[in-house]
Amino acid sequence: MRIKDAREAAGYTQESIVHTINYTMKCTLRNYQNIEYGVVIPNVTLALLISHLYKIDPREVDEWKYPEERSNL
């Protein structure tokens, strides 16, 4: 599952999810974009928060898997 697809299915824009995340912890828009584009992997706390907000299993996010486990990136 692509994190962008999960975000869109949950009804968030990148800006709105960052705003929601910032109620709990610090995350910039650039940092979130890098997470969504697969440039960086978030720390465990942020990954779990994002997964909770999107109602997804964090183990199923393609961008957070090891390269050999990624599907169709």
Secondary structure as GFF3:
##gff-version 3
##sequence-region A 1 73
A	DSSP	alpha_helix	3	10	.	.	.	ID=ss1
A	DSSP	alpha_helix	14	21	.	.	.	ID=ss2
A	DSSP	alpha_helix	29	36	.	.	.	ID=ss3
A	DSSP	alpha_helix	44	54	.	.	.	ID=ss4
A	DSSP	three_ten_helix	58	60	.	.	.	ID=ss5
A	DSSP	three_ten_helix	62	64	.	.	.	ID=ss6
A	DSSP	three_ten_helix	67	69	.	.	.	ID=ss7
###
